[in-house]
Amino acid sequence: MPLSGNKGEWSEVYVFLKLLADGKLNIADANLNAIQNFYYPILEVLRIENDENRKFKIDGTIRIIDDQTNRELLNLQIAEFVTQSELLLANLKAATGRSFSFPVIEDFLDRIGIHSLAATKTDKSDIKVIVHDFNTGLNPLLGFSIKSMLGEHSTLLNPGTTTNFIYEVTNIELDASDISIINQIQDKPKIKRRIEYLISRGAALKYCGIQSENFELNLRLVDSDLPEIIGNLVLNKYSLGISRTRILVEKITRENPKDFNQIYGHPFYEYKIKNFLTDAALGMTPATLWKGVYDATGGIIIVKKTGDLVCYHIYNRTDFQNYLLNNTKLEQADTDRYGFGRLYEENGRLFLKLNLQVRFC
């Protein structure tokens, strides 16, 4: 059966081929530009697939080795990986539609033991590499998640009922008919219109929790103030139509709903949101227990529209965090699928759920 997937899925194979073709991974500044003479030499790329562990060692050629037996399976010229990565990139750029196959390179992939678009994952890493670190002189094994700009923008934090933030609607009395009328407002953006109507009637919306207790506790582990702070960002996103994370953080900084002492210029809100984005990028998910241990131990590899690869590593944390803050947005997911955006009553009180999804932009 031919391999089939979207541009994001095919980008994992592209990164695999491109790393072996280039033999290095460029490190980016906060604006996604490769920093001159600042890179990691690639020593090995590891691939786990169908319980087969293979090492692709760069040693003048590409030596493919069975990790269990240490037996060499194949020895190929680097030029073959250059050719195949360029061929895949050209096909990716030309591809249209939601899912596609590239028979032109599948014989090569089959030859080197690649039978699926994604390697078998034991954590959030999409690819694992051994690099030489000039700073320490060590050769660490690093895991990277892959974000591609060749197709649709990647999601940093996936939506779910777990990412529903709950707000109590106060200072207003509504009967069942009123609630039904408001919930039937469909003029786009419908949630913004519903909130605007409530506010025009004198209502106030107050954050009071997250539908998933686990996600709320995950956020409090990162920072005890995070649930309330992100709740404020989410409310502003829907009520004002602002989506860019940086703009939302700048707004909440001016409003200072947590009443932090900002006299000396401490960036309370920016710092806390950067830490949230970092943890979301490197392992934290809403539905699972977060202990602060990064799965993606290297960071993120970005596939640029040109096909060039750059990475952000937790070693250069400042550039990494600035990139996350400057290049993400809060996005609206499907209201029916995740059950938010409608008023509802519970124990005589009125509530509204709003959903959090974070995407690269």
Secondary structure, 3 states (H helix, E strand, C coil): CCCCECHHHHHHHHHHHHHHHHCEEEEECCCCCEEEEEEEEEEEEEEEECCEEEEEEECCCEEEEECCCCCEEEEECHHHHHHHHHHHHHHHHHCCCCCECCHHHHHHHHHCCCCCCCCCCCCCCCEEEEECCCCCCCCCEEEEEEEECCCCCCEEECCCHHHEEEEEEECCCCCHHHHHHHHCCCCCCHHHHHHHHHHHCCCEEEEEEECCHHHHHHHHHHCCCHHHHHHHHHHHHHHHCCCEHHHHHHHHHHHCCCCCCCCCCCCHHHHHHHHHHHHHHCCCCCCCCCCCCCCCCCEEEEECCCCCEEEEEHHHHHHHHHHHHHCEEECCCCHHHHCCCCEEEECCEEEEEEECCEEEC
